[in-house]
Amino acid sequence: MAVIERNIERTDLPLIVIPNGVPTLEGPFLHEIERLDGMARVRMFTGETDLNDHGLFIKRSQGADAVVVLGFHVTDDIFDAISGTVKCMAFGGTGIANYVNIPRANEMGIRLCNVRHYGDQSVAEHALALMFELAKRTGRMDVRMHDEGGWEGFDAIQLCGKTVGIVGFGGIGSTTARMCTGLGMDVIEWSHRSHADEAAAMGVREVPTLERLFDEADIVSLHLALNPQTEGIIDSALLDRLSPGNAFINTARSQLVAPGALLRRLEQGDVAAGLDVFDTEPLPDDDPLRSLPNVVLTPHNAWRTDGASRGIARQVVDSLIAWIKGEDYNVVS
């Protein structure tokens, strides 16, 4: 662990603390915090951090005027400990409600900011990578080829001509759709509000119901935000509409699927899934998903690219600069 500080002797300036290290983000943040020169003191902790060590976050955040929230949950004890000084929390992601109690922050007068569309390209590429792995099994063949005498291949699936159903047509969903049309796939989409004109301009067809999408798609890819309206929206009845040989991709949030519904469907063995998100993370060693041969699993890694990391760091610092100047940027509440 190391501590990187900027302008720390300038006690007339607000103190911004980045209390936990995320190795993927350290380089981009080190670059971006230079833009705070003369505007704020910065204390940035590097190295791996136990995200469950609330006491450590509290200790590191003492006296901060603003805190950057990177992957840790701001619990009530953290709120209570830092309430005397912290006026702004800048969250390095989109789903801030999963990490910060927004009503509690509002009561305390703490400004909350997030980052937006930073991972549209990265997550869309990962969704496509999961589709490719399910269709081509290149990763599994690579493992075999590294074994002595390994040469056996698989019968593969051609994606061109297949129908992919995009659930949620925001930034990530529409980016995924654009990539799929480029592969020659037929693309349909459903969202809570109509995107018919935008979709049509991309050669994508909007369908009126989720049931229709599950009926028509060979591959279903989830790209909804998690909120009270969408939690558990994918239930057993929808998953039962998947035909044998179909595939289900989730790079969004696992809580979009009703508890137990996906495991039950996958255990039937006639459909496949590519999953990057899970109810419990890290995924427990004894989770039954790990033993299913029809599932490709990745460790919540879809966002983790050089481009997305630069976007996170840039937008977090943009939101802090706006807060210092009394302006609004990516303000959630």
C-alpha positions in Angstrom: 0.0 0.0 0.0 1.2 3.5 -0.8 -0.4 6.9 -0.3 -0.2 9.5 -3.1 -0.8 13.1 -2.1 -1.2 16.3 -4.0 -1.3 19.9 -2.6 -1.6 18.4 0.9 0.0 21.4 2.6 -2.7 23.7 1.2 -5.1 23.5 4.2 -7.2 26.3 2.6 -8.3 23.8 -0.1 -10.9 21.1 0.3 -9.6 17.5 0.9 -10.5 14.8 -1.5 -9.8 11.2 -0.4 -9.7 8.1 -2.6 -9.7 5.6 0.3 -9.3 2.3 -1.4 -7.0 1.1 -4.2 -8.3 -0.5 -7.3 -5.3 -1.5 -9.3 -7.0 -1.3 -12.7 -7.9 2.4 -11.9 -4.8 3.6 -10.3 -3.0 4.7 -13.5 -6.0 6.6 -14.9 -6.7 8.3 -11.5 -3.0 9.2 -11.1 -3.3 11.0 -14.4 -6.6 12.7 -13.8 -5.9 14.0 -10.3 -3.3 16.3 -11.7 -6.2 18.4 -13.0 -7.1 19.2 -9.4 -3.8 21.0 -8.8 -4.5 24.3 -7.1 -8.1 23.4 -6.6 -8.0 20.6 -3.9 -5.8 18.6 -1.7 -5.8 14.9 -2.8 -5.0 11.8 -0.8 -5.1 8.6 -2.9 -4.5 5.2 -1.3 -3.2 2.5 -3.7 -2.9 -1.3 -3.5 -5.5 -4.0 -2.8 -8.0 -3.2 -0.1 -10.4 -5.4 1.9 -13.8 -4.0 0.8 -15.4 -5.2 4.0 -13.0 -3.3 6.3 -15.3 -0.5 7.2 -13.0 0.7 9.9 -10.2 1.2 7.3 -12.5 3.4 5.1 -13.5 5.4 8.1 -9.9 6.0 9.2 -8.7 6.9 5.7 -11.7 9.3 5.2 -11.3 11.3 8.4 -11.4 15.0 7.6 -12.3 14.6 4.0 -14.6 17.1 2.3 -15.2 14.7 -0.6 -14.8 10.9 -0.9 -14.4 8.8 -4.0 -16.4 5.6 -3.7 -14.8 2.7 -5.7 -16.6 -0.6 -5.2 -17.2 -0.4 -1.4 -20.6 -0.1 0.2 -21.1 3.1 2.2 -22.7 1.5 5.3 -24.5 3.4 8.1 -21.4 3.3 10.3 -19.3 4.9 7.6 -22.0 7.6 7.1 -22.1 8.3 10.8 -18.3 8.5 11.1 -17.8 10.9 8.2 -20.9 13.0 8.4 -19.2 15.9 10.1 -17.0 16.8 7.1 -18.0 15.0 3.9 -20.1 17.1 1.5 -19.7 15.1 -1.7 -19.4 11.5 -2.7 -18.2 10.7 -6.2 -19.1 7.1 -7.2 -16.9 5.4 -9.8 -19.8 3.6 -11.5 -23.4 3.9 -12.7 -25.4 1.9 -10.2 -24.8 4.1 -7.2 -28.0 3.0 -5.4 -26.4 -0.4 -5.0 -23.5 1.0 -3.0 -24.8 4.2 -1.3 -28.0 4.8 0.7 -29.3 7.8 -1.4 -32.0 8.9 1.0 -29.6 8.8 3.9 -27.1 10.9 1.9 -29.8 13.4 1.0 -30.7 13.7 4.7 -27.1 14.5 5.5 -26.8 17.1 2.7 -24.1 15.1 0.8 -24.0 15.5 -2.9 -23.9 12.2 -4.8 -22.4 11.9 -8.3 -21.9 8.9 -10.6 -20.3 8.2 -14.0 -22.3 7.5 -17.1 -21.8 5.6 -20.3 -18.2 5.0 -19.4 -18.5 1.3 -20.1 -20.9 1.2 -23.0 -18.3 -0.1 -25.5 -16.5 -2.3 -23.0 -19.6 -4.1 -21.6 -21.0 -4.5 -25.1 -17.8 -6.1 -26.3 -17.9 -8.4 -23.3 -21.4 -9.5 -24.0 -20.4 -10.3 -27.6 -17.3 -12.2 -26.3 -19.7 -14.4 -24.2 -21.8 -15.0 -27.2 -18.7 -16.0 -29.2 -17.5 -18.3 -26.5 -20.8 -20.1 -26.3 -21.0 -20.3 -30.1 -17.3 -21.1 -30.9 -15.9 -22.4 -27.6 -12.5 -21.0 -28.4 -11.5 -20.7 -24.8 -12.3 -24.4 -24.1 -10.4 -25.5 -27.2 -7.4 -23.4 -26.1 -7.4 -25.3 -22.8 -7.5 -28.6 -24.6 -4.7 -27.5 -27.0 -2.4 -26.7 -24.1 -2.8 -30.3 -22.9 -0.5 -32.9 -24.3 -2.1 -34.4 -27.4 -5.0 -32.1 -27.2 -6.6 -31.7 -30.7 -10.3 -32.5 -30.3 -12.5 -29.6 -31.4 -16.2 -28.8 -31.2 -19.1 -28.3 -33.6 -19.6 -24.5 -33.6 -22.6 -22.2 -34.2 -22.6 -19.5 -36.8 -23.9 -16.2 -35.3 -24.6 -14.6 -38.6 -28.3 -15.0 -39.3 -29.2 -15.8 -35.7 -31.7 -13.5 -33.8 -30.5 -11.7 -30.8 -32.9 -10.1 -28.4 -31.6 -7.0 -26.5 -33.4 -6.3 -23.2 -32.9 -2.7 -22.5 -31.9 -0.3 -25.2 -29.8 2.3 -23.4 -26.2 3.0 -24.0 -24.9 -0.5 -23.6 -27.9 -2.2 -25.1 -27.8 -0.1 -28.3 -24.0 -0.5 -28.6 -24.4 -4.3 -28.4 -27.2 -4.1 -31.0 -24.9 -2.1 -33.3 -22.2 -4.7 -33.0 -24.6 -7.6 -33.6 -26.0 -6.0 -36.8 -22.5 -5.7 -38.0 -22.1 -9.5 -37.7 -25.2 -10.0 -39.8 -27.4 -11.0 -36.9 -31.1 -10.1 -36.8 -31.6 -7.8 -33.8 -34.8 -7.2 -31.8 -35.1 -5.1 -28.7 -37.5 -4.4 -25.9 -37.3 -1.6 -23.3 -39.6 0.1 -20.8 -39.9 3.1 -23.1 -40.0 3.0 -26.9 -36.8 3.4 -28.9 -38.5 2.4 -32.2 -37.1 5.3 -34.3 -33.6 4.9 -33.0 -33.8 1.2 -33.3 -35.1 1.3 -36.9 -32.3 3.6 -37.9 -29.9 0.9 -36.8 -31.8 -1.9 -38.6 -33.2 -3.1 -35.3 -36.8 -4.1 -34.7 -38.6 -3.2 -31.5 -41.0 -5.8 -30.1 -43.9 -5.0 -27.8 -43.4 -7.4 -25.0 -40.6 -9.4 -23.2 -42.6 -12.5 -24.0 -42.4 -11.8 -27.7 -38.6 -11.2 -27.4 -38.0 -14.5 -25.6 -40.2 -16.3 -28.1 -38.3 -15.0 -31.1 -34.7 -14.7 -30.0 -32.0 -17.3 -30.3 -29.9 -15.3 -27.9 -31.2 -13.0 -25.2 -28.8 -10.4 -23.8 -29.7 -8.3 -20.7 -28.8 -4.6 -20.5 -31.3 -3.1 -18.1 -30.4 -0.9 -15.1 -31.4 -2.4 -11.8 -34.1 -0.5 -10.0 -37.4 -1.4 -8.2 -39.1 -1.7 -11.6 -36.7 -4.1 -13.1 -35.6 -6.3 -10.1 -36.7 -9.9 -10.8 -38.2 -8.9 -14.1 -36.8 -12.0 -15.8 -38.8 -14.8 -14.2 -39.2 -18.6 -14.7 -42.1 -18.1 -17.1 -39.9 -16.0 -19.4 -36.9 -18.3 -19.2 -39.2 -21.3 -20.0 -39.8 -19.6 -23.4 -36.2 -20.2 -24.4 -36.1 -22.9 -26.9 -33.5 -25.8 -26.7 -30.2 -24.5 -28.1 -30.9 -20.9 -27.1 -28.5 -18.8 -25.1 -28.9 -16.2 -22.3 -26.3 -13.5 -21.6 -26.2 -11.3 -18.5 -23.6 -8.5 -18.2 -26.0 -6.2 -16.3 -27.1 -7.2 -12.8 -28.0 -10.7 -11.5 -30.9 -9.3 -9.5 -32.7 -8.6 -12.8 -33.5 -12.4 -12.7 -35.9 -13.8 -10.1 -34.0 -15.8 -7.4 -33.4 -19.3 -8.5 -35.1 -19.0 -11.9 -32.0 -19.1 -14.1 -30.3 -22.0 -12.2 -33.5 -24.0 -12.5 -33.6 -23.4 -16.3 -30.0 -24.1 -16.8 -30.0 -27.3 -14.9 -32.4 -28.7 -17.5 -29.3 -28.7 -19.8 -30.9 -27.6 -23.1 -30.0 -23.9 -23.0 -26.7 -22.1 -22.4 -25.7 -19.0 -20.6 -22.8 -16.5 -20.4 -22.8 -14.7 -17.1 -20.6 -11.9 -15.7 -22.7 -11.0 -12.7 -23.9 -13.0 -9.7 -26.1 -12.7 -6.6 -23.1 -13.2 -4.4 -19.7 -11.8 -5.5 -17.1 -13.3 -5.5 -19.0 -16.3 -6.6 -18.7 -19.0 -3.9 -16.6 -22.0 -4.7 -19.6 -24.3 -4.1 -22.1 -22.4 -6.2 -23.8 -24.9 -8.5 -23.3 -22.6 -11.5 -19.6 -23.5 -11.4 -20.4 -27.1 -12.2 -22.6 -26.6 -15.1 -21.0 -27.4 -18.5 -23.5 -25.2 -20.4 -22.4 -22.0 -18.7 -19.5 -19.6 -19.4 -18.6 -17.6 -16.3 -16.5 -14.4 -16.0 -15.8 -12.6 -12.7 -17.8 -9.3 -13.1 -15.1 -8.2 -15.6 -17.1 -6.7 -18.4 -16.3 -3.1 -17.4 -12.6 -3.7 -16.9 -10.9 -2.3 -20.0 -8.4 0.5 -20.5 -11.0 2.7 -22.1 -13.6 2.2 -19.4 -11.0 2.9 -16.7 -10.0 6.1 -18.3 -13.7 7.1 -18.6 -14.4 6.4 -14.9 -11.4 8.4 -13.6 -12.1 11.3 -16.0 -15.8 11.6 -15.0 -15.1 11.2 -11.3 -12.6 14.1 -11.4 -15.0 16.1 -13.7 -17.7 15.7 -11.0 -15.3 16.8 -8.2 -14.2 19.9 -10.2 -17.9 20.8 -10.8 -18.6 20.4 -7.1 -15.7 22.7 -6.1 -16.8 25.3 -8.6 -20.5 25.1 -7.5 -21.6 23.6 -10.8 -23.5 20.4 -11.6 -22.0 17.4 -13.4 -23.4 13.9 -13.2 -25.3 14.8 -10.0 -27.5 12.0 -8.8 -28.9 13.9 -5.8 
